[in-house]
């Protein structure tokens, strides 16, 4: 009797698992809230489903949901051609927040490189960066003093990282910082791929007078594993398109302003 009565429950769970894997394969990531709504079950049920699938090695559990296994962000050389026009729009909006004479921190990444490329008309700036392409670009611009923050070079990111880089950051009085991120999650929070990246960005938020994340539309509604400390203290998130309404509303509850480049 007990074996027969449990059969429908197992069948329902199997159908959920198949659908979850299908969605992860198609979308790259899924959120617990989305799945609970779709299946009309509790979030705790979905968490159990995701844990079971994770234990089988079929997906990764990340903050707020699950994702295909993506241990790191694609190399900068691969990302540089993606949505160049959108990143340029973000760069121009971000550069408009910078005033002559400021100390500016620029994170590594293709969108922050677009910010650097939009800043060439500004003068008397002190630039702090761990990014080789950003440092190389701005060191040739009159009126820019560029400080390269040291550390071991990550060849994929073309930037320094590690303890030396974190210690170097703390020596500067930063007026404004522009940071990248791994994703703008379904619950309105910028998240990261690695612990080192999340820690570095969290420290920069604490150090700078104002901090802005710069994210193009390819990062929307994705899930990466690490939360960024101090995220709620950031001044804003600059994007090239308005994200889905639920993401925008969740971001507004977190605190940082949503700024959509024209």
TORKOL-4160 file (C-alpha; in steps of 0.2 Angstrom, whole numbers, padded with zeros to 4 digits, m for minus):
262
<pt num="1" X="0000" Y="0000" Z="0000"/>
<pt num="2" X="0013" Y="0013" Z="0005"/>
<pt num="3" X="0023" Y="0009" Z="m0011"/>
<pt num="4" X="0008" Y="0012" Z="m0022"/>
<pt num="5" X="0003" Y="0028" Z="m0013"/>
<pt num="6" X="0020" Y="0036" Z="m0015"/>
<pt num="7" X="0021" Y="0033" Z="m0034"/>
<pt num="8" X="0011" Y="0049" Z="m0039"/>
<pt num="9" X="0022" Y="0059" Z="m0028"/>
<pt num="10" X="0038" Y="0052" Z="m0035"/>
<pt num="11" X="0031" Y="0055" Z="m0053"/>
<pt num="12" X="0027" Y="0073" Z="m0049"/>
<pt num="13" X="0045" Y="0076" Z="m0042"/>
<pt num="14" X="0052" Y="0068" Z="m0058"/>
<pt num="15" X="0042" Y="0079" Z="m0069"/>
<pt num="16" X="0048" Y="0094" Z="m0059"/>
<pt num="17" X="0066" Y="0088" Z="m0060"/>
<pt num="18" X="0065" Y="0086" Z="m0079"/>
<pt num="19" X="0058" Y="0103" Z="m0081"/>
<pt num="20" X="0071" Y="0111" Z="m0070"/>
<pt num="21" X="0085" Y="0104" Z="m0080"/>
<pt num="22" X="0077" Y="0109" Z="m0096"/>
<pt num="23" X="0075" Y="0127" Z="m0090"/>
<pt num="24" X="0093" Y="0127" Z="m0084"/>
<pt num="25" X="0099" Y="0121" Z="m0100"/>
<pt num="26" X="0090" Y="0133" Z="m0110"/>
<pt num="27" X="0092" Y="0149" Z="m0099"/>
<pt num="28" X="0108" Y="0145" Z="m0090"/>
<pt num="29" X="0100" Y="0149" Z="m0073"/>
<pt num="30" X="0083" Y="0148" Z="m0064"/>
<pt num="31" X="0077" Y="0156" Z="m0048"/>
<pt num="32" X="0068" Y="0147" Z="m0033"/>
<pt num="33" X="0054" Y="0160" Z="m0034"/>
<pt num="34" X="0051" Y="0157" Z="m0053"/>
<pt num="35" X="0051" Y="0138" Z="m0051"/>
<pt num="36" X="0040" Y="0139" Z="m0035"/>
<pt num="37" X="0027" Y="0149" Z="m0045"/>
<pt num="38" X="0028" Y="0139" Z="m0060"/>
<pt num="39" X="0025" Y="0122" Z="m0051"/>
<pt num="40" X="0014" Y="0130" Z="m0038"/>
<pt num="41" X="0024" Y="0122" Z="m0024"/>
<pt num="42" X="0033" Y="0129" Z="m0009"/>
<pt num="43" X="0051" Y="0137" Z="m0010"/>
<pt num="44" X="0056" Y="0123" Z="0002"/>
<pt num="45" X="0051" Y="0110" Z="m0010"/>
<pt num="46" X="0061" Y="0118" Z="m0024"/>
<pt num="47" X="0076" Y="0119" Z="m0013"/>
<pt num="48" X="0075" Y="0101" Z="m0010"/>
<pt num="49" X="0073" Y="0097" Z="m0028"/>
<pt num="50" X="0089" Y="0108" Z="m0032"/>
<pt num="51" X="0099" Y="0100" Z="m0019"/>
<pt num="52" X="0095" Y="0083" Z="m0025"/>
<pt num="53" X="0099" Y="0088" Z="m0043"/>
<pt num="54" X="0115" Y="0096" Z="m0037"/>
<pt num="55" X="0120" Y="0081" Z="m0027"/>
<pt num="56" X="0119" Y="0071" Z="m0044"/>
<pt num="57" X="0130" Y="0084" Z="m0052"/>
<pt num="58" X="0117" Y="0090" Z="m0064"/>
<pt num="59" X="0117" Y="0108" Z="m0059"/>
<pt num="60" X="0125" Y="0121" Z="m0047"/>
<pt num="61" X="0116" Y="0129" Z="m0032"/>
<pt num="62" X="0119" Y="0147" Z="m0032"/>
<pt num="63" X="0112" Y="0162" Z="m0022"/>
<pt num="64" X="0093" Y="0162" Z="m0026"/>
<pt num="65" X="0092" Y="0147" Z="m0037"/>
<pt num="66" X="0102" Y="0136" Z="m0048"/>
<pt num="67" X="0113" Y="0137" Z="m0064"/>
<pt num="68" X="0124" Y="0128" Z="m0076"/>
<pt num="69" X="0141" Y="0125" Z="m0070"/>
<pt num="70" X="0151" Y="0141" Z="m0074"/>
<pt num="71" X="0167" Y="0142" Z="m0064"/>
<pt num="72" X="0173" Y="0158" Z="m0071"/>
<pt num="73" X="0168" Y="0173" Z="m0082"/>
<pt num="74" X="0173" Y="0171" Z="m0100"/>
<pt num="75" X="0190" Y="0179" Z="m0105"/>
<pt num="76" X="0190" Y="0197" Z="m0108"/>
<pt num="77" X="0195" Y="0195" Z="m0126"/>
<pt num="78" X="0179" Y="0185" Z="m0129"/>
<pt num="79" X="0168" Y="0198" Z="m0120"/>
<pt num="80" X="0175" Y="0213" Z="m0128"/>
<pt num="81" X="0165" Y="0211" Z="m0144"/>
<pt num="82" X="0148" Y="0208" Z="m0135"/>
<pt num="83" X="0136" Y="0222" Z="m0135"/>
<pt num="84" X="0149" Y="0235" Z="m0138"/>
<pt num="85" X="0136" Y="0249" Z="m0142"/>
<pt num="86" X="0127" Y="0246" Z="m0125"/>
<pt num="87" X="0143" Y="0246" Z="m0116"/>
<pt num="88" X="0148" Y="0263" Z="m0124"/>
<pt num="89" X="0131" Y="0270" Z="m0119"/>
<pt num="90" X="0134" Y="0265" Z="m0101"/>
<pt num="91" X="0152" Y="0272" Z="m0102"/>
<pt num="92" X="0146" Y="0289" Z="m0107"/>
<pt num="93" X="0133" Y="0290" Z="m0093"/>
<pt num="94" X="0146" Y="0284" Z="m0080"/>
<pt num="95" X="0159" Y="0297" Z="m0087"/>
<pt num="96" X="0146" Y="0311" Z="m0085"/>
<pt num="97" X="0146" Y="0308" Z="m0066"/>
<pt num="98" X="0165" Y="0311" Z="m0065"/>
<pt num="99" X="0171" Y="0329" Z="m0062"/>
<pt num="100" X="0188" Y="0336" Z="m0066"/>
<pt num="101" X="0200" Y="0334" Z="m0051"/>
<pt num="102" X="0192" Y="0318" Z="m0044"/>
<pt num="103" X="0201" Y="0302" Z="m0039"/>
<pt num="104" X="0193" Y="0288" Z="m0049"/>
<pt num="105" X="0194" Y="0269" Z="m0046"/>
<pt num="106" X="0190" Y="0258" Z="m0062"/>
<pt num="107" X="0187" Y="0240" Z="m0060"/>
<pt num="108" X="0193" Y="0227" Z="m0073"/>
<pt num="109" X="0181" Y="0222" Z="m0087"/>
<pt num="110" X="0175" Y="0227" Z="m0104"/>
<pt num="111" X="0161" Y="0239" Z="m0097"/>
<pt num="112" X="0173" Y="0248" Z="m0086"/>
<pt num="113" X="0185" Y="0249" Z="m0101"/>
<pt num="114" X="0171" Y="0258" Z="m0110"/>
<pt num="115" X="0169" Y="0270" Z="m0095"/>
<pt num="116" X="0188" Y="0274" Z="m0097"/>
<pt num="117" X="0186" Y="0277" Z="m0116"/>
<pt num="118" X="0172" Y="0289" Z="m0112"/>
<pt num="119" X="0183" Y="0299" Z="m0100"/>
<pt num="120" X="0196" Y="0306" Z="m0111"/>
<pt num="121" X="0189" Y="0324" Z="m0112"/>
<pt num="122" X="0191" Y="0325" Z="m0093"/>
<pt num="123" X="0206" Y="0333" Z="m0085"/>
<pt num="124" X="0216" Y="0332" Z="m0068"/>
<pt num="125" X="0210" Y="0315" Z="m0064"/>
<pt num="126" X="0219" Y="0302" Z="m0053"/>
<pt num="127" X="0215" Y="0285" Z="m0060"/>
<pt num="128" X="0217" Y="0269" Z="m0049"/>
<pt num="129" X="0215" Y="0253" Z="m0058"/>
<pt num="130" X="0221" Y="0235" Z="m0058"/>
<pt num="131" X="0216" Y="0233" Z="m0077"/>
<pt num="132" X="0230" Y="0232" Z="m0089"/>
<pt num="133" X="0220" Y="0238" Z="m0104"/>
<pt num="134" X="0212" Y="0253" Z="m0094"/>
<pt num="135" X="0229" Y="0258" Z="m0088"/>
<pt num="136" X="0237" Y="0257" Z="m0105"/>
<pt num="137" X="0223" Y="0267" Z="m0113"/>
<pt num="138" X="0222" Y="0281" Z="m0100"/>
<pt num="139" X="0241" Y="0283" Z="m0097"/>
<pt num="140" X="0242" Y="0292" Z="m0114"/>
<pt num="141" X="0228" Y="0304" Z="m0110"/>
<pt num="142" X="0235" Y="0322" Z="m0105"/>
<pt num="143" X="0229" Y="0327" Z="m0088"/>
<pt num="144" X="0228" Y="0309" Z="m0081"/>
<pt num="145" X="0238" Y="0302" Z="m0067"/>
<pt num="146" X="0237" Y="0283" Z="m0068"/>
<pt num="147" X="0241" Y="0272" Z="m0053"/>
<pt num="148" X="0242" Y="0253" Z="m0058"/>
<pt num="149" X="0237" Y="0243" Z="m0042"/>
<pt num="150" X="0249" Y="0228" Z="m0041"/>
<pt num="151" X="0246" Y="0209" Z="m0038"/>
<pt num="152" X="0247" Y="0193" Z="m0048"/>
<pt num="153" X="0240" Y="0196" Z="m0066"/>
<pt num="154" X="0225" Y="0185" Z="m0071"/>
<pt num="155" X="0228" Y="0182" Z="m0090"/>
<pt num="156" X="0209" Y="0180" Z="m0094"/>
<pt num="157" X="0204" Y="0196" Z="m0085"/>
<pt num="158" X="0220" Y="0205" Z="m0090"/>
<pt num="159" X="0221" Y="0213" Z="m0073"/>
<pt num="160" X="0230" Y="0211" Z="m0056"/>
<pt num="161" X="0221" Y="0202" Z="m0041"/>
<pt num="162" X="0225" Y="0195" Z="m0024"/>
<pt num="163" X="0231" Y="0202" Z="m0007"/>
<pt num="164" X="0243" Y="0214" Z="m0014"/>
<pt num="165" X="0229" Y="0222" Z="m0025"/>
<pt num="166" X="0218" Y="0223" Z="m0010"/>
<pt num="167" X="0231" Y="0232" Z="0001"/>
<pt num="168" X="0235" Y="0244" Z="m0013"/>
<pt num="169" X="0217" Y="0249" Z="m0015"/>
<pt num="170" X="0216" Y="0255" Z="0004"/>
<pt num="171" X="0230" Y="0268" Z="0001"/>
<pt num="172" X="0219" Y="0279" Z="m0009"/>
<pt num="173" X="0205" Y="0292" Z="m0005"/>
<pt num="174" X="0193" Y="0288" Z="m0019"/>
<pt num="175" X="0179" Y="0300" Z="m0024"/>
<pt num="176" X="0170" Y="0288" Z="m0036"/>
<pt num="177" X="0172" Y="0270" Z="m0041"/>
<pt num="178" X="0165" Y="0260" Z="m0056"/>
<pt num="179" X="0163" Y="0242" Z="m0053"/>
<pt num="180" X="0159" Y="0227" Z="m0064"/>
<pt num="181" X="0150" Y="0211" Z="m0058"/>
<pt num="182" X="0145" Y="0194" Z="m0063"/>
<pt num="183" X="0126" Y="0196" Z="m0064"/>
<pt num="184" X="0111" Y="0206" Z="m0059"/>
<pt num="185" X="0101" Y="0192" Z="m0050"/>
<pt num="186" X="0082" Y="0189" Z="m0051"/>
<pt num="187" X="0081" Y="0196" Z="m0033"/>
<pt num="188" X="0089" Y="0213" Z="m0038"/>
<pt num="189" X="0107" Y="0210" Z="m0032"/>
<pt num="190" X="0124" Y="0211" Z="m0041"/>
<pt num="191" X="0133" Y="0195" Z="m0038"/>
<pt num="192" X="0150" Y="0188" Z="m0043"/>
<pt num="193" X="0159" Y="0173" Z="m0049"/>
<pt num="194" X="0173" Y="0171" Z="m0037"/>
<pt num="195" X="0176" Y="0175" Z="m0018"/>
<pt num="196" X="0191" Y="0186" Z="m0022"/>
<pt num="197" X="0181" Y="0196" Z="m0035"/>
<pt num="198" X="0166" Y="0198" Z="m0023"/>
<pt num="199" X="0178" Y="0203" Z="m0008"/>
<pt num="200" X="0188" Y="0215" Z="m0019"/>
<pt num="201" X="0172" Y="0224" Z="m0025"/>
<pt num="202" X="0164" Y="0224" Z="m0007"/>
<pt num="203" X="0180" Y="0233" Z="m0001"/>
<pt num="204" X="0179" Y="0246" Z="m0014"/>
<pt num="205" X="0161" Y="0250" Z="m0010"/>
<pt num="206" X="0167" Y="0253" Z="0008"/>
<pt num="207" X="0182" Y="0264" Z="0003"/>
<pt num="208" X="0174" Y="0275" Z="m0011"/>
<pt num="209" X="0164" Y="0290" Z="m0007"/>
<pt num="210" X="0152" Y="0284" Z="m0021"/>
<pt num="211" X="0151" Y="0268" Z="m0030"/>
<pt num="212" X="0142" Y="0263" Z="m0046"/>
<pt num="213" X="0140" Y="0246" Z="m0054"/>
<pt num="214" X="0141" Y="0246" Z="m0073"/>
<pt num="215" X="0132" Y="0231" Z="m0081"/>
<pt num="216" X="0126" Y="0228" Z="m0098"/>
<pt num="217" X="0110" Y="0219" Z="m0102"/>
<pt num="218" X="0118" Y="0202" Z="m0104"/>
<pt num="219" X="0120" Y="0201" Z="m0085"/>
<pt num="220" X="0102" Y="0202" Z="m0082"/>
<pt num="221" X="0092" Y="0188" Z="m0072"/>
<pt num="222" X="0108" Y="0177" Z="m0072"/>
<pt num="223" X="0114" Y="0169" Z="m0056"/>
<pt num="224" X="0132" Y="0168" Z="m0050"/>
<pt num="225" X="0137" Y="0160" Z="m0034"/>
<pt num="226" X="0144" Y="0175" Z="m0023"/>
<pt num="227" X="0136" Y="0189" Z="m0015"/>
<pt num="228" X="0146" Y="0206" Z="m0014"/>
<pt num="229" X="0148" Y="0213" Z="0003"/>
<pt num="230" X="0141" Y="0231" Z="0006"/>
<pt num="231" X="0131" Y="0230" Z="m0010"/>
<pt num="232" X="0117" Y="0240" Z="m0003"/>
<pt num="233" X="0128" Y="0254" Z="0000"/>
<pt num="234" X="0132" Y="0257" Z="m0018"/>
<pt num="235" X="0125" Y="0273" Z="m0025"/>
<pt num="236" X="0118" Y="0265" Z="m0041"/>
<pt num="237" X="0118" Y="0252" Z="m0055"/>
<pt num="238" X="0121" Y="0259" Z="m0073"/>
<pt num="239" X="0113" Y="0248" Z="m0087"/>
<pt num="240" X="0110" Y="0250" Z="m0105"/>
<pt num="241" X="0092" Y="0244" Z="m0105"/>
<pt num="242" X="0078" Y="0243" Z="m0091"/>
<pt num="243" X="0078" Y="0225" Z="m0083"/>
<pt num="244" X="0062" Y="0215" Z="m0080"/>
<pt num="245" X="0050" Y="0224" Z="m0069"/>
<pt num="246" X="0052" Y="0212" Z="m0054"/>
<pt num="247" X="0071" Y="0214" Z="m0055"/>
<pt num="248" X="0070" Y="0233" Z="m0055"/>
<pt num="249" X="0058" Y="0233" Z="m0040"/>
<pt num="250" X="0069" Y="0221" Z="m0031"/>
<pt num="251" X="0084" Y="0232" Z="m0034"/>
<pt num="252" X="0074" Y="0247" Z="m0028"/>
<pt num="253" X="0071" Y="0238" Z="m0011"/>
<pt num="254" X="0090" Y="0235" Z="m0010"/>
<pt num="255" X="0094" Y="0253" Z="m0010"/>
<pt num="256" X="0105" Y="0257" Z="m0026"/>
<pt num="257" X="0097" Y="0268" Z="m0039"/>
<pt num="258" X="0094" Y="0260" Z="m0056"/>
<pt num="259" X="0101" Y="0271" Z="m0070"/>
<pt num="260" X="0097" Y="0267" Z="m0088"/>
<pt num="261" X="0109" Y="0274" Z="m0101"/>
<pt num="262" X="0099" Y="0283" Z="m0115"/>
